[in-house]
Amino acid sequence: MNPVGKVTVNRLRTIATRGDTPVLALAMLTGLLVAFIIAGFETVTDKLLLSSVEHWPLWQLMAAPGLGLLGAGLILRYLGRNSSSGTSDEFIRAFHERNPRLPFRDLPAKLLAGVITIGMGGALGLEGPSIYAGATVGLSIRDRFSNWLRREDVRVLLTAGAAAGVAAVFKAPATGVLFALEAPYRDDVNRRALLPSLLAAATSYVTYINLIGHDAVVPFLDDPHFRLGADSSQMWFTADDLNAMFSGVGTSDMLGALIIGVGAGLGGRSMAWLVRWAKTQAKSIDFLPRVLAGGVVLALLALWSDLMFDAPLSIGPGQAAMAWVVRPDNGLGLIALLFGIRLAATIVTLSAGGVGGLFIPLAVQGVILGQFTGQFLGADRPGLYPTLGLAAFLGAGYKAPIAAVMFVAESTGGSFVVPALIAAAVSQVVAGKSSVADHQHSTRLGHLERRFTLPITSALTTDVMTVPPDATTSEFVYLHVLGRRERSVPVVDGGSYLGMISLSDLSEVDRSLWDETPVSGLVRVDLPAARPSWSLRDVIVAMEEAHVDVLAVVDDEHRFIGVIYENDILKLDEILEETDS
């Protein structure tokens, strides 16, 4: 190769390995691989197994979910090396770990357990294993190409993979991106992974729909009868389309959105508590009793729903339930009953160790709640109230309101976005901090930043041996410096803080005078004293300014409370990491 050619190649190599270029390229590769994996997963689960099971005789349908739970449990135990049934939770947990780990060798067991759970009628969604698969692929690609990447790119590819999984299974790329960015936090988003997630989701979506097609995840949203305003087939809206989009929503709809928001917020809080309870049961009850009890309850729910609705609507992720509930001739009592049956089926499947996601189950509960509210208010707006319920309940359950509204926007062509925003916002307020996800953090603050925001009591030491002002220098040295290996000690007189005495202060006193010199003559009164109202940030600033590694803490009357050490603040990093895992 000539010199010019070598220079060109080296330049291209420099560009390719600089900045975000490698992670963007690998994000697209992640999206491509995830699309193929999820296409196979959905085909086997939904198109082959579940579609066949739904046509079984009733007595076989009743037994199917229990058999699915048994099969999933055995797969996780023997093929998955006793791996957990968690899926989307595993993505969130790994995101917050210092060294995220989602072994690729566990992926086949998770997917197969999801196939058996959902394909045999378990009331969970395909998105859970899809998110897990995407996150696992993202981490695996990062490990394979670690020499190209920076340390912080681990979470970026992890998030991009999760976004690709959601984008594929829901046929909604923007929803996938926003969900993956929102899910790790209750009150924040992971903005750094935005561009890689966009590329991964777009790649996954395009590949997936060419492999599988574009069947709607929520059946009624694909029916033009339930659409309002702009034509979803158009890529760009005209002025008339935009006018129809917003003028088609009246004041009464806004009131309905508020009501749905409150109901979804309360429902989301309740479901978050039930999900936590179910996960606890899955870990605390032995395998066989758990599966047997879950199978019996799911069989009874299938029988009950068949008697009441002429169809076993408790079976499967819930598409059949959503298609049934939006019919205008259903009574309020039956709709309320369906809400309870679907909720029970989801919680039982989860508590029995089933493998699947909660995105679709939350959407189902939201559609049912919305339809109930619409019929109760006498609204004649096909599709509007179920869609608002979907956005509000899903947003409240996962603390992901933007992703929930975007799902509505992508599914309806933007027709219901305005009231959906209202419903989702209200549901967030009512739901509070509750979430169906176990490992969500509040914000993106790292351990260092989080330490800064903690109160001084987080690292305060109150069991402190002080020295009185009339003690001699010798007593200070032998009792504190040599006996307790303390370099700085507070000087306290009758509870009142006077100052600090340090080992370095002894250089001013001749050794022969130690027995005669009281510490009151050496005490430093120029050092700052911390207050109980301070944060650790205030403490660190004061330490830096005074060039010390310990501060006394006093009240407003200057009475001694305790001390705070720099090392104790540093140790909080390990404590925070342990509590997060």
N, C-alpha and C positions, 0 to 999 in steps of 0.2 A: 504494500500500500504506500502511495506517495505521501510526502509530508502534509500536503494540503488535506488529503483524505483523512489522515490521522487527526489533524486538528479539528476537522468537521465532526468526526466520530466522538472525540473527547468532549467537544462542545455539546453535542446532542446528549451524551451521557450525563454531563453536568446538569443540563436542563431537566432531564428525565428524573434525576434524583434530588432535585431541589424543591423546597417548599412543599406544596400540596399535590404536585403532579403525580407521584406514585400512589398516594392514597386515593386519589380520584380514579385513576385507572383500575386499581384493585377493587374499588367500590363497584364499578361497573361489572367487573368479573364476578364479584360476589352476587350481584343482582341476577346475572345470567345463570349461575349455578343454582341459586336458590329457586329460580323459576322452574327449572327442570325437576328439582327435588319435590317442590310443592305440587307441581302438576301431577307427578306420580302418586303422591300422598292423597290428593283430593280424588283422583280417578279411582284408586283402590277403595278409599273410604266411602265416598259418596256415590259415585257412579256405579260401582260394582257391588259392594257389600251392603250399604244402607238401603239403596234402591231395591235390592233383593229382599232384605229383611222386612221392609215395609209391606210386602205382599204376602208374608207368611200368615197362616191362620192365627187367630187371636191367642190361643194357648201357647204357641211358639213365640209370638211377639212378647208375651208376658215374661217368658223365660230368657229371652235374648239379652236384655241389659245385664242381668246377673251373670250370665255366661261370659259376657264381654268383660265385666269387672274381674272375674276369676282369671280369664286369659291375660288381661293386662297386668294383673298382679304377679302372675307366674313369669311373664316376660321380663318385667322389671327386676324380679328377684333373681332369676337365673341367667338370662341373656344380658340384662342391664347391670349385673353385679350389685344388686340391692340399691339401685339408684332411686331417687325420689320420683313421685308422680308430678312434680312441679314442672311447668313449661315456661310460660311468660314470666312467672316469678323468678325463674332461674336467670333470665336475661337481666332483670332489674337487679338481682343480687350480684351477678357478675359485674355489672356496670359499676357498682360502688366498691368493688374489691380493688386493692392495690395491684394485685397481679391476677386479673380475671382468668378463670379456667372453666371451660365447657368442653370436656374431652369429646373429640369427634367419634371415638369408638362407642360412646353412649348414645349417639344419635339414632342408629338403627333401632335400638330397643325402645327409645322414646316414641319414634314414629310408629313402630309396629304396635306398641301399647295404645297409642292414640287411634290407630286404625281399628283395633279390636273394641276399644271403649265406645267410640262414636259410631263406628259402622254397625255395631250390635245394638244401637239405640240409646246409648248413654246421653244424658242431657247436657252435653258440653259442646264447645265449638272447635272447628278446625284451626282457628287462628292461634291457639295456644301452642300446639306442636309446630305450626308454621313459624311463629316468632322464635321459638327455641331453635329450630333448624337454621333459620337465617342468622341468628346470633352466633351459633356454633360454626357455621361456614365462615362468617366474617372473622372470627377469632382464629380459625384454622389457616385462613389465607394470610392473616397477619403473621402468624408463627412461621409460615412457609417463606414469606418475603420480609422477614424482620430486618434484614440488612438494608433494605430500601427505606425503612420507615423510622419515624421518631417514636419515642416511648409513649407520647400522648396519643398517637394514632391507634392505639389498642382500642380505646373506647369508641373512637370514630368508626372503625370498621365493625365493631360489635353493634353499634347503633344502626349503621347502614344495612347490615344483614337483617336486623329486626325489621327495619323499614321495608326492605325487599319482601320479607315474609308476609307482612300485613298487606302490602300493595298487591301481591299476587293473589292471595286467598280472597280478598275483598274486591278485586278488580278496581281499586281506588288508590292510585299512586300518591296523591297528595295526602290522603288520610293516613297511608302508611308512614309517610315522612313525619307528619305531625304527631302521630301516636308514639312513634319511637323517640321523638324528641321530648314529649311531655311525660311519658310513662315513668321515667326514673325519679321524677320530682313531683311533689304535690303543688308547689307554689312557684315553679320555675321551669325553664326549658333548657335543653342542652344545645345551645346555638352553634357551637363549633362544628358539630356533625351535620349541619344543615345541607351544605353543598354535596358532600359525599352521599348522604342519604337520598337526596333528590336524584342523583345519577343512578344509585343502586335501585331505587324504587321504580324509576322510569324504565330502566333496563329489564327489571323483573316483570313489570306490568306488560310491556310490549311482547316479551317472549312468552309469557304465560297465556295471554289471550289468544295468541297464535297457536298455542298448543291445545288449550282447553276450550276456548270460546269466552263469551261475555255474559253468561247467565247471572242474573241478579242474585245477590246474597239475601236480600230482603225482597221476597217475591212481589209484593204489591207495588214496590217502587218502580218496577219495570213495566207497569201497566199504565198506558196513557190516560186512562180514566181517573187515575189518582194524581195526575200532574196538574200543575197550575202555572200559568204564565209562559215563560220562554220555552222554546223547543230545545230539548237537550241534545238533539242531533247537531245543532249548530255550534261551531267552534267559537264564533264571535257573536255577541249580542248587538242587535240594532237598538236604536233609541226606543222604538215601539216595544221591543222585547223587555227592555229595562223598565219601561213604564208599566207594562203588564205585570212584571215581577213584583213591583212594590205596591201598585194600586190594587192588586188582587188580594191583598191582605188587609182586612178591616180592623177596626178598634176592638170588636168583640173577640177577634182572634188573638189580639195582644193580651186581653184579659184571660183567655183560655191558656195562653202560653205561661202567664204568671201562675195560674192554678196548677198546671202541669209541672212547672218548675218546683213548686212547693212539694207536690206529691212525689215527684222523682227524687228530690233531695231527701225526704223522709224515707222513701223506699231504698235509695242508695245507701243511706246510713244503716238501715236494717239489714240489707243484703251484705254489706261489708262485715257486720258483726256475725252474721250467719256463716259467711265464707270462712272467717277466722275460726269459728267454732268447728266447722266441717274439717278444716285442715288439721286442727288439733286432734279430732277424733281419728283421722286417717293415720296419725302418728302414734296415738296412745292405745288403740285397740288392736288386738292380734288379727292377723291376716284373715283366717277362715271365718271367725265370727263376724268380722266387719263385712266381708264379701257376702256371706249368707244373709245377714240382716239387710244389707243394701239391695241384694237381689230380690228378696221377698217384698220389701217396700216398693221398689220400682215395678214389680209385677202387679201389685195391688193398685198403684197409681195408673198403670196402663189399662187395667180392667175398669177402674172407675171412670177414666176419661173416655173409654170406648162406650160405656153405658150412657154417659152424659152428652157426648158430642158425636156419637156414631163414628168415632175414629180415635185411635190411641195417640192423642196429641201430646202426651208426655214423652213419647219416644223421639230420640234424635235431638239435634241442635235446636230445632224449633221453627224451621221454615213452614212446616204444615200448620203449626199453631198460629203463626203470623198471617198466613193465607186465610185461615178460618175466621180469625177475630175481626178482620176488616169488612166482613160481610155486614150489610146494614140491618139485617133482620135478627141479629143476635140480641138477646136480653141482657140487661145489666148484671143479673145474678149469674148467668153462665160466664160472662166475661170475667167477673170477679173470681169465680171458681177456677177458671183457667189460669188466672194469675197465680193463685195459690198452688195449683197442681204443678205448673211449670217451675215455680220457685222451689217446691219440695223436691221435684225430680232432679233439679240442678244440685241442690245442697246434698241430697242423698248420694248422687253419683260422685260428687267431690269427696264426701266424707268416707266413702267406701274405697277410695284410692283410684278413681278413674282418671285417665289422662286426657286432658283437653283444655280449651280456653274458656274464658268468661265473657269475652267480647260479645259474641252472639247471644248467649243467655241473657246478658244485660239488655241487649237490643230487643229481645223478645219481650222481656218484662216491660220495657219502655213502650213498645208498640201496644201491648195490652192495656197499660195504664192510659195511654193517649186515647185509644178507642173508647175506653170506659168514660173518660172525661168528656170527649166529644159527644157521645150519645147522651150523657147526663145533662149536658148544657143544651142539647137539642141542635147542635151545629150540623149544617148540611154542607160539609166541606170534605169530600172524599179524600182520604189520604193525609190531610193536613195534621189532624190531632195525633194519629199514630206516629207520624214522622216527628212531630215535636216531642212526643214521649220518648221516642228512640234517642234523639239527641240529648235530651235532659237526663234520662236514666243512665245512658252510657257515659256521659260526661261526669255525672255525679259518682258513679261506681268506680271509675278508673282515675278520677281527678284529671281528666283529659278533655276539657270542654271544647277546645279548638279543633281537635281531631274529630270529635263527635259532630260538630257543626259542619266541618269539611266533608264528612261522610254523607251528610244530608245534601250538601251542595253538589257533590259529585254524582249522587244518585238521583237527584231531582232536577238537575239543570239550574239550580239556584233558586227555584221557585219559593221554597219555604225558609230561606236563610234568615230573614229578619225575625220572625217569631221564634225560630229555632235558637237564635242567639239569646233572646230574652229568656226562653225556657232553660237553656243551658246555664246562663248566668245565675238565675234564681236558684237552680238546683245546687250550684256550687256553694252558695251562701248557706242554704239550709243543710246541706250534707256536712259542712264543716271540714274537719281534717280526716274523716273516715275514708277508707279506700279498700277495695278488694285486693289490692296488691300489698304484699307483706313487706317488701324491702324498699319502698319509696322513701327518699329523703325529702326534707322540706325545700331546700334550695341547693344551688350549685356550689355553695361554699365548701372549700376543702377543709381538711383538718386544721391547718394553720389559721385560716380565716375564721373558722368556727370557734377556735380557742379565743380569739380576740373578742368575740361577741359574748362569751360566757361571763357570768357574774364572778366577783372576786371570791365568793364562797366556794366555787368549784375547786380551788386549789389552796384554800385557807387552812392553816394549821393552828389549832387553838390550844393543844396540849403542849405548852412551851414552858421550859424552865427559864425564868428571868433572873436577873441579878439586881440586888438592891443597891442604891447609891453609896451606902456606907461599907459595902464589901471591899476588901483589899484587892489590889491587882493580882497578888499571889492566889487568892481564892478564885478569881476569875480564870486564871491560867490553868490551875490544877483541876478545878471542878468542871470547867466548860471546854477549854481548849484541849487539854490532854485527856480528861475523863470522858467527854462526850463528843470530842472532835468537832466542836462548833467554832467557826471563825468570827461570827458576828452574833451578839446576844443583846436583846432589848434590856434597857435599864428601867425598872419600874419601882415606884415608891408608893405603897398603899393603893395600888390599882392605877395610879396615874403614870402615863408614859412620859419619860424624860428624854430618851434618845437611845442611841446604839453605841456599844463599845465593840471594837473589832481588834483582831490580833495585830493588824498593822499599826494600831494606835500605840502599842506598847513600845515602839521604837523611840518614843519621846521620853521614856522613863528608864533610868539606870536599873539594872537587875538588882542591885543591892537595896533599892528603895521600894521594891514591890510589896514587901510586908507592911510598909508604912503608907503607901499611896492608895487612897480610896478611888474607886472607879468613877466617882462623881467628878473628879478632876480631869478625866479622860473622855467622858461621854460626848459623842457628837450630836449636837442639837440642830445642825444645819441640814440633816437628811430629811427627805419628805416622808410623811406618814400617809398610808393609804386609808381610804374611807370605805365602809361597807357598801356604799352605793356604786363604787367604781366597777368598771368592767376590767377584764384582763388586759385589754388594749391600754387602758389608763395606767395600769400597773407597769406594763412593759415600757411605756413611754417614760414614766417616772424613773424606772431603773436605769434606762439608757441615759437620761439626763444627769443622774446622780452617780453613774458608773458604779453601781452596786448590784448584787445578786440576791438581796433579801430586803424586804420592807416590812416595817411594823404596820399593823392595822389598828386604828383607834376610832372611837365614836366621836360624836360632836363635842363631848366634854373632855376629850383627849384621854379617855380611859382606855387602857390596853385591852385589845380583843384577841390578837394572835399575830402570826407572821405569815408571809407568803414568800416562798422561795422560787427562784427562777427554774430550778430543776423540776419542781413539782408542776410548773406550767408546761415544761417540755414533755413530761410523762403523760400529759393529757392526750397527746397524739396517739399513743398506744391504746389508751382507754377508749377513745372515740372510735378507733378502728375496730376494736373488739366488739363494741356495742353495735356497730353497723353490720357486722357479719352475721 
